[in-house]
Amino acid sequence: MTYDPQTWDPRLRNLPAFTDHRMSEGDIFRGPSYRERFFNRAPSFRNRTYNIPVNIERSPSVPPPHTSEIHRPEWVGTTRPMTDWNTSFPSEPDVPGNRAHFNVTDAGEGNVSAERARISAIDVLSEENGRSHHTGQYDMLQGGGLVIRRGQPFNLILHFDKKFNFKKNTIRLVFKAGTNPKPGKGTHVQCLLQSERKAAGPSEWTAVLKGRHKDYEIVVSVTPPADCIVAEWRLTVENILPDSVKPKALKYSLKKSIFILFNPWCKEDDVYFPDMSKLNEYILNDSGAIFNGDSKYIDKKPWFYGQFESGILEASLLCVQLGFDSLFGYAMSNPIRVSRTISKIVNVNQDNGVLVGNWSGNYSGGKNPSSWNGSVSILRQFVNSKKPVKWGQCFTFAGIVTTICRALGIPCRAITNFSSAHDTDGNIKIDVYVDATRREVVPPNHERESIWNFHCWNEAWMERPDLPPGYGGWQIIDATPQEESSGFNQCGPASLKAIKEGRCELLYDTPFVFAEVNADKVVWARGEGGKWSIVSLDPAAIGKNISTKVPDGLPVRGDRSRIREDVTNDYKYPDASSRGRLAVKKASRSRNSATSYINEDKVEDVRFHGFVDRNYINLGQDFVVSFSFTNTGTQNRTINAKMMCEAILYTGLRHQKIKEQSYQIPVPPSSNGEMSMEILAADYLNKISENVALKVSVVAEVQETGQIVTWDDDFRLRKPEMDIQVLSSSVEINKSFLCRLRFRNPLNSILRNCSISVDGPGIDGDFDQRISDVAARTEWVAEMTMTPRTPGRKQITVTFNSDQIDDVNGTVDVLVSMPKHGYRFDCF
């Protein structure tokens, strides 16, 4: 695959305009500029009336202070090359502890009053601020960095070379973000140090003298507004000298950046989450599970989000900054625009974003999507290689979005919808066509529509001032590239309440999401003369068992404890209920979609009951598929039918046909009947995809009456599970512990080209290891050691892959404690 660098040229983009809460055909927005109303307003700096114009002078012999900012690439605003990123992950701190020193530059000794106190250092109080701002888990705090949340004060200690006299010193704090900071974009902010807190506007920064720490130290409390830009900021402190002929200032630049995030604990922030206990999951939990399988056999994929790992916050900010391109500025303060941009930049389409989607089954040149255990390796590879990462599917896109949102402070969770519709024509129906030979076809001038076994997306929590009142809260965003929205593969944010109520006129992409959970499945059959007619309509076929992880804030455990929360009722009313059908009708009207109906005049005296329930089928096992029916009439009937078993992708697309069988069955009056087909392991083992998903389908016609019925059932074969056992009696920080891994090969053949991927404490991203072949019908056992670096509950995830079976995974959680004798720090 090649990546056209022209897709990066902002001059080629036709960015969507923002208007009111309603949208017109084609997702093109017209009317008064929503951007002017909500996004690009310049923040109010009321204290700028106190600013003193000064000349900042720097000694020619002193170079500009170094910052750790991930700089905006030089190609922004021009055609973007894929090989010239000026980005890197932070290096080891050059200053021990949490005191960040300044490069001091004089403004001319002759003009400096002897009474002036010079700043010699600044203590950013990493641990104290991290604790109060719920950011103590970020890796950069271990090296003296600072991560805080907007709308909440944080403290700094200014160290002077002499006793500080507030009346004789004028201190100004200057914050800058990006490579071209401007006050009008909200990326250049300055505020004078005040002796006491005063009333401030909603978009105003404040700096207040909180107290004296020692004779030569003062504590300053800084409060960024609750709508400030979420970004990496550089801080400069200026001591202004108004007593000289021409005012000057001493300038002190902090070496390390200050990261300011969204604040779901702050009521004034648009991402404020009222149930703060659940933020332990939606913000602070760095591991979890994403559900997969099908609606009858729900499985889970353990996932390490790793939002606090080294370099991941910087990578997350970089992704958003690249997504906004030349619009970097006050737009990065708004969670609506940030979340929509995340859904765009995480996929490669049009933007050369993070991850390339691949559902072909051929994963050469990259990594099998099911082999990924978490987001950390993907994001690091994207930044380090300066190229999109290969390969991903919906669950990997959802995992990365969760990581970025939680890293930036937006409450987020991964969602799985089973029997998920992909509606290509926007009529909120999934149309299935059966020709005269009773095979499923796609008529000319029609696009194939599909029902995915499962599909994953995300919900992000925020207010929606661009919608009518009451439509804030959870918003759906989807980074999986499916359909274009305003010229890009992006989806959302779409209000969850709007989805349930059928309000498909509300922004953004609500009709597409509504169809994913609420579309009707309509089956058409070609009759005499080639005319298509509807033979069945199923309003309950789509949107089942919509799932997310329970918000307990804990890692996924290896036992059978309940970790799945069903949120189906948040998305839809019961399918057969009057309110459910009303929502579908309301959505259809907003899309100008005609209502489907069935010819009620046909004689239908044969009742088809569908497939006989089967127990779970293990991979490598033979099984039988049975389909039952009853003649409820008083006359003999003859049923002509075809039954087929196919290997499918989880997207619902056919992979390979496994077996097909035809039937002609006479059915006497008031009697039952059944048709069966045996499937041997040898029939399917060489044909199934990595998701081991199968579809059995029946097309049956009653010969005497012309009654036609289609029936299908998707299911997955059960793979073996990886068992993980922690052998050490206790697990302590910086101390190795032992784990044992085991699983059993269920096949009568050797597993070749085997490897395992491991994610857990002490592993810096995914760890991939090739292992020896696994003999047929034998148990594979191995042991490994891990060394945790941080305390707390940690999730260990192991995934086994081979040519014959892949994504055999297991997980266990461990409690990492501090040593009983305390933790020893080296002295400098």
N, C-alpha and C positions, 0 to 999 in steps of 0.2 A: 504494500500500500504506500502511496506517495502522499505527501502533505503539501498542498499548494501554499507557498508563503503569502500569496496575495490575499488569502483569507484573513490575514492579520491586519490588512491595511484598513484603518478606520475610515478612510475616504470611500471604501466600498460598502460600508455599512449603512443600512437604512434603519436607524434606531427608532423604536416605537415611541410615540408620544403618549403622555399620560393625561387622562381626562377624568371625568367623573366615574361613578361606579358602574355605569352601563357600557356595554361594548357593542359595536356594530359588526356587520358581516365581515368575516375574514380577519377578525381580531385587529382591525385598523381603528385607531381611536381618534376621534375628532372633537372639536369643541374647545372651550377654555383650557389653557395649559395647566394640567395637573402638576407638572414639574414646577411651575411658578408658585402654585399654592402650597405644595408640601415639601419639595425636595431641594431646590436650588436657592432657597432663601438664604441670605447671608446671616450668620449668627450675630446676635446683638452683643457688642462689646461696650457696655455702658462706662466701664472704667477707662475707656480710651481718652476721655476728657482729661484724665489726670496724667496722660503720657507726656513725658518731657522729651522734646527732640534732642537727640544726642548724636555725636559722631563716634562710632565704634572704631577705635584704633587698635591695631594688632602689631606687635613687634615683628619686623620682617624676618627675624631669625627664628621665629616660632611658627611651625607649620599649623594649619587648621587642625582642630581636634578630631580624632578618629571617632566614628560612630559605628555601631554594629547594625545599622539599618540594612535591610534587604532592599537595595536601591531599585528604583523603577528603571527598567532597561532602557538603554539609549534609543531603541528602535520605536518607542512609543510615539505615536503621531506620524510615523513613516511606515514603510513596508517592513514587516517583522521578520527578521531572520531567525531560524531555529537554532543557530549555533553561537549566538552572541549574548547570552544572558549574563548579566553581572550580578549573580546571586550565589550565595554559599550558605552553609549552615554555620552557626556561630562557633568560633574557636574556643579553646580553653580560656577562662578568665585570666587576665594578666595581673589582676589585683586580688589578693586573697581576702576571704571574708565577704561581708556585704557592704563595705564602704567603698563607694565609687569616687575616685579622686578626680580633680579637675586639672586641666591644663590652664595655668594662670597666665594671662597676658596683661601687661601694664598699659595704661593709657598715657604714659608720660609721667615720670616721677616728679617733675617740677610742678605739675598741676594737681598732684594728689595731696589732699590735706593730711596732716600728720594725725588728725583725729579719726581718719577713716580706717575702718576695720576691713582687712582683706579676707576673703573666703579662701581657706586652705583646703577644704574637702567637704564633701556632702555624704551623709549617710542616708541611703534610700530606705532603710529599715525593711529589708526584704521580708524577713520572717514575720514581723508585726503586721505590716500591710497585707502580706499574703494571707495571714490568718483572718483578718477582718474583712477582706475582700473575697474570700473563698477561692484564692488562687495559689495557695501554698503547694499544690501538687505540680505546678509547672516546673520543668527541669531547670529552666534558666535561673530560677530563684536560688538554686544551689550555688551558683557562681556570682551572686550579688546582683542579679537582675531584678527588675520590678515589673510586675503585672498587676494592674488594678482595674476596677470597673467604674464606669462613668456614673455620675449622679451621687457619688459617695466620696467623702473626704479621705485623703491619704496624707501621711505625715512624712516630713523630711527633717533631718537635722543639719543645719548649716554650721560648719566649723570655721571660726575666724582666728586670725593671728593675735587678736587682742579682744578685750571686753567689748561686746557689741552694744552700741547706744542707738536706740531706734530713732531718736530725734536727729541724730547727726548722720544717719545713713538712709539712703533711698534705694530700696531693693526692688528690682523688677524681674519677674519670671517670664521667659519667652519660650513658648512651645511651638514646634514646627513639625509638619508631617509631609512626606513626599519630597520630590526633588525640586519642585517649583512652588514653595508655599506662598499662599496669598490670603490675606484677611477675608476677601470676598468669597473664597471657597471654603472658609473655615479651617484652613490648613496652617494658618499663622495666627497665633493667639498670644497676647501679652497681658499681664495683670500686675499691678503694683501690690506690694506687701502692705497689708493694712494692720493696724494695731488691734482692731476688733472686728467681729463679723457684722456686716451690714446687709440690708435687704438687697438681693440680686435678682436680675431678670432670669427667665427660664433658660436662656442660652448663654449665660454669662459665667465665665470662670472666676474663681475667687482664690486669693491667697491671704491667709490670716496668721498673725503671730500668735501661736498657741501658748508659748511659755519659754522660759529659759531653762535649758538642760544643765548647763554649767556656765561659769563666767564667760567662757569663750564659745559657747554653743547656744543656738536657739532652735526651737521646734516650730516648724511652719506647717500649717494645715492647708492643703490645696484641694479644691473641689472642682472637678470638671463637670459641666452641665450634663443632664441626663439625655441630651440629644447631641452630644459632641461626636465627632468622627471617630469611628473605631479603626485604629491604625497604630502604627509604630511611630512614636513621637520622640523628638530630640529636645532636650531641655537645656536652656542657657540661662544663667542667672547674671544679672547686670547690677553693679553697684554704681549708681549715677552720681556724677560729681558736678553739681550745679554752681559751685563757687568759682569755677574757672571762667576765664573770659569767654571761651567757647566751650559749652558743656560737653563733657566726655563721660565715658563709662569704663569701668573694669568689667571684662567679660569672662565668664567662667562656663565652660561647656562640659556637660556630663558625658563621659565616654560611652556609657551604656544607654541604650534606648529605654524608654518607658512605654510599655504596651497598655493601651486603654481598650477595654472590651465592653460589650453590652452587659447590662446588669439586671438579670431577672429578679434580684432581691430588692430592687428600687422601684417604688410605686410610680415614679415619674417617667420611668423608662418604658418604651413601647413593648418591650419583651417581658415586662413584669409578670411573674407567675404566682398566683395567689396561694397555691398549696406548696409552701416552701419545702416541706418534707420530701416531695417528689423530685426536687431539684438534685437530690443525691443520686437520682437515676438520670434525669434528662440533661444535666450539666456535668456532674462530677464523676459519674461512672465511666471508666475508660474501657470497659469490656462488656460483652453481652452476647446476644444470639439473634440471628435473623432467620425466620422460619421459612421452610420450603416444603416440597412434597406435593400432596394434593389434599383436597378437602376431607378425604376419608382417612388418610394416613399422613398426619402432620409431623414433619421432622424439623430439625433445627440445624443451623450452621453457626457454630461458635465464632465470634468475631471480636478482635482486639481493636478498639477504636484508637487508643493511644494518643488522645489529644494533648496529654501533658508531656509526651516524650520530646527529647531534644530535637529542635528544628521544626516540629510539627505546627506550632503556632505561627512561626514565620512563614512556613509553606502555605498555611491556610490563608494568611493575609495576602501573600503573593498571588494566590489563585483569584481571590476577590479583586485585587488590584488589576490583574491582567484582564479579568472579565469586564471591568469598567473601562479599561483602556484610558482614553483621553478624558473620560468623565470623572477621574479620580478627584474626590473632593467631598462636598457635603452629602453627596449621594451615599457615601459609605457610612452615614449616620443612621440611615433608614433601613430597618430590617426587611421591609417589603422589597426594596430594590436589591438589597444584599442577597436575600434568599433566592430571588429570581435569577440573579447573576450566578449564584452557586450552581443552580440547576443547569445553567448553560455551560459554564467553564469546566465542570467535572467530566463532560463527554467531549470527544474529539471533534465532533461535527461542527463545521464552520469556524471553529475557534482554535483548533489544535490544542484542545484542553488536556485534561489529566489522563483519561483512559479511553482506549479504543474498544468498542463493543464487538463481540464476535459470537454468533450463535450457529456457526457452520459445522462445528465438530472438528474442524481442522485448526489446530492451535500452534502450528509450526511458526517459528520466528518470535514466539512469546511464551507466556505461561498460561496453562489451562486455568480458566476462571475459578474452577472449584478448588484449585490448589492454594489460592490466597486464604490466609487466616486472619488478615487484618489490613488496616489502612496505612500503617506506618511505612512499610516497604514500598507501597505504591507511590505515596507522596514523595518520599525521599528519592526514589528512582526518577520521578518526573522532574524534580528540581535538579538533580545531579546530571541527568542525561540531556536535559533541555529538550526532551522529546516526549510525545504521548507514550504511555505505557500500554503494552499488549499483554493480555486481553482481559476483557471484563464482560459481565452480564449484570442483570438488574440488581442482584444482591450485592455485588461489589460496588456498583454506583451508589446504592443506598448506604452502604457502609462508609464510603468516603464522605458523602454528604453529612452523615451523622457526626463524623470526626470534625469536619470543618465548622459546622454549626456549633457544636459543643465547645470547640476550641475558642471560638469568637464570643461565646456567651449567649447564644440563641438556644433556648430549650428545644430539644429535638429527639425524635424517636423513629426507628425504622418500622415500617408497616408492611405486612404481607397480605395480599388479597388472593384468595383461592378462587379458581374458575373466573379468571379476570379477562374481561372482554377487550379486544383491540378493534375499535370501531373506526374504519377508515373513511367512511363517507359522512359521518356526523349525524346519522338519522336515529341514533340511540337504539339500534337493532343490530344483531349479528345474524346475517342472512346466510343460510346454508342451502345449496341447490343440489337436487338429485335428478339425474337425467332418466331417460326412458329405460336404460339398462340397470337402473337403480344403483348407480355409482355417483359419488359426490363429485361435482364439477364446479368450475368457475365460469359463468357465462361471459361472452364477449362484452367488452366495455365495463366490466365489473372488476373491482379489486378484491382479492381474497381477504376475508375477515377471519379472525381466529379467536379462540378462547384459550388463554394460557393456563396451564395447570396452576401456576402461581405467578404473581408479579409483585415486585417490591418497590416501594417508594418511601417517602419520608413525610413526617408532619413536623412543622416548626411552629412555635407558639409566638404570637404577636398580636398587637392591636391592628385594626384595619380602618384608619380614619378616611380612607378612600371609598369605603363601602357604607351602606346604611348602618345605623346603630345595631349592635347585637351580633355582627358577623365577624368579630375578632375571635381570638382563641387559637385552636389548632388550625393550621393552614397546610394544604397538601403541596409539596414540591416534588418533582420527579426528574432526575438527571438522566434516566435511560433514554437514549435517542429513539423516539418512535415517530411522532408527527412534528412538523415544524409549527412554531408559533411566532408570528411577526418576523419570519425569515430565519429563525434560529431553532435548533433542537433544545427547547426549554419548556418547562411546564410549571405553572404556578407562580406565586402562591394562590391556591384556590381555597376558599373558606369551607371548612368541614360542614358548618351549619348550612351553607348554601347548597352543598352537595345533597344533604339529607332532604332539604326542602324543595329541590328541583329548580333552584334559582340560577339557571344556566346563563342568564344575561349578565351576571356579576363577574368581575375580573378575578383571576386570570385563568383561562383554559378550563373553565368549569364544565362545559359540555363533554369534553374528552374524559375527564375524571368521572363525571356522573355515569357515562356509559360503561366505564370499567367495572362499576359495581352494581349498576341498575338496568343495563340493556336487556331487552327481550331477545330470546333466541327464536328465530323464525325459520322454519324449514319449508322450502318450496320444492314442488315436484312438477316435472314436465308431463303434461297429459296429452290427449289426442289433439292433433293439429299443432303440436309444439308449444302450446300455451302453458305458462307457468302459473301455478296456483298454490296457495298456502295450505299445507297439510297439518301443520302443528305450530303452536306458539307457546313457548315456555317462559313465563315471567320469573321463574325461580332458578333458572339455570346459571345465572351470573352472580358473582359477589357473595362468596360463602366464607364463613369462619375467618373474617378479617382479624389479623393477629398482630400483637406486639409483645414485647417482653414486659413482665410485671414490674412496676416501678419500685422495686425494693432496694435499689442502690447497691446490690450485691453482684458478684461474679456469677456466672453460670456454674452450677454444681454438677458433678458427674452422676449423682443419683437420679432417681425418677421424680424428684420434687417438682411441683408445679411452677413453671416459669412463664407460661403463656397467658396473656390476657386477651380475651375476645372483645373487640370493639366494633363488631358488626352493627350493633344498634346505634352507634354514633354516626354511621354512614347512611343507614337506610331504615325505613319502616319495614315490618314484615311484608314479604313479597305479595302475599294474597290479601293484605289489608287494604281498606279503602284509602287510607292516607298514603300507602305505598304506591298504589295505582295513580292517585292524584298527583304525586310528585313526578311520576313518569309522564303523565299527560302535560303537566306544566312545563317540564323540560322539553317535550316534543313540540309544544307550541312555540317556545322560544327559538327552536331550530327549524321551524316551518316543516316539521316532519309529519307525514300522513300516518294515520292510525291503521294498523294491520288488522285484518279480520279473517275468519275461517268460514268456509262454506258449510253452513249448518244443515244443509238438506241431504247430505250423504248418509247412507245407512252404515252405521258403525256398531255392529253387534259383537265384534271380537275385541275383548279387552286385553291389552298387552301390559304385563306387569314388570317388564324389564329384566335385568340380569339378576340371577339368584345371588344372594349375598355370599361372599367368599371370605374366609379367614385371611389374615395377612400371608402373603406368599414370599418366601425367602428367595433371594437370588440363587440360581442353580437348582431350583425345585420345579418338578412338573406340576401342571395344574389343569383344571377343566373349567371352561366357561359355559354357563347354561342360561337360556333365555326362556321365560315362561309366558303363557297366555291362556285365555279362557274364551270359549264360544258361549256367549250368554243368550244366543238366539235359539230359534226352534228349527233351523234348517242346517244342513251340512255346509261346512265351509272348507275351502282349500287355501292354505297359506304357502305362497312362494316367497322365499327369503334367501338373503345372502348374509353370512356372518364373516367378519374379517377381524384379524388381530394384526396390529401394526406397532412397530417401534416409533415413538414420536419424540420430538424435542419438547422441553417443558413449555415452549411457546405455543404448543398445539400443532405445529407443522409436522407433516409426515416425514419420517426418516427412512424406514424400510418396511416393506410388507413382510410379515412373518408367516401367516397362514390364512387361507380363504376357503370357505366351504358353502355350497348351495344346498337348499332344502326345498322339498315339496311335501307338505304335511297335511293330510286330511284331518279335520277336526269335527267330530259328531256334535250334535246339539247338546248344550249344557254339560260340556266336558272340558277338561284341562289338557294342555299340551306343553311340550318342552322341546327345545333344540339345544344340542350340546356340541362342543368342540374341544378336543384335548390338545394342549400345547405342551410339548416336551422341551426340556432345558436345551437340548441340542437344536431346537428350532429357533431359539431366540438369542442364545449367548453371543453369537458373532454378529448380531444385527442391532442390538440395543445401543442407545447413546449413553453418554456418561451419567445422565440423570435416571437411567434404568426405568424410563416411563413407557407404558404401554397403553394402547387404546383398542378396545374391542367395540365393534359397531355392528348393528343389524339394520338392514332395510327390508321390510316385509310388506307384502301386498296381499290383501284378501281377494282371491281370483274372482269370486262371484259378485262382489260389491264395489271393487275398485278402491277399498279403504287402504290407505298407505300410512305406514308408521316408520319413523327412523328413531333409533335409540343408540346411544353410545355411552361408554364408561371409560374414564381414564383412571389409571392406578399406577403405583410404583411398586417395584419389587424391593424387598427389604434387604439392605446391605448389612454386613456384619458391623459391629461397633468396636471402636478402639477403647480398650480398658486401660486407664492410667491409675497407678497406685503410687502414692508417696510413701517411701520406705523409711525416711528419717522421722524420728519421734517428734522433733521440733524443727522449725524453719526460722532462721535468724538472718538479719541483714548482713551482707558481705560474707556469708558462710555457705559453702556448697551443701546441697542436699540431693538425695538420690530418688529417682523415679523409675518405675518399671512399666513398660508398655507391652501390651499383648493384644492380638486378635487372631481369629481363625479363618483360614482360607476355605470358603464354602464350595469351591469348584473342584471338578475332577481334572483340572489342568494347572500347570505351573504359572504363577504370577511373575511376569518378567518386566524389566525396566522399572524397578520399584524405587520409590523415594518417599521420604517423610518431610513434612514441613512442621516446624515447632515454633510456637509463640508462647512466651511466658516471662516470668521475672528474671531479669538479668540478660535477656536476649534482646539485642538492639535491632528490632524489626524481625521479620520472618527468618528462620534458619532452615535451609534446605540441605538434605543429606541423601545421597544415593545409598541404597542398601542392596543386599544380595537378593536373588530370586527366592520366592516363597513356594515351597513344594505343595502339591495338591493335597487337599483335605488335612493340612497340618496347622499347628498353632505357631505363630511367629511371636518371639519374645525378645525384648531388648531392654537395656537399662541406660539411663542418661543422667547426667548431673547438671544442675542449674545453680546459679549464684545470684540471689536477689540483691538489688541495689537500694530499694526503698521499702519501708514498712507498709503494712496494711494487707487487706485481702487481695490476692492476686489470682488471675485465671490462667491455667495452663491449657493450651490447645494443641493437639497433635493431629495431623491429617496424613493419611497414607494414600499414595497414588501408584497405579501400575497401568500397563497396557490393557489388562483385562478388567480391573476394578479400580475406580478412583473415588476420591472424597469419602474414604472411610475415616471418620473423625471421632474424637473423644475429647472430653474436657473434665477438669477437676479444679477445685479452688483450694488455695492454701492461705494460711494466715502467717504472714511474715512479721516477726516481732523484732524489737530492739534487743541487743544482748543484755542479759541480766546484770552484768557488771557495768553497764553504761557504754556509751559510744566514745571511742578515743579519737580526738582530732589532733592532727599534726600541728605543731607550732611553727611559726615563721619568724 
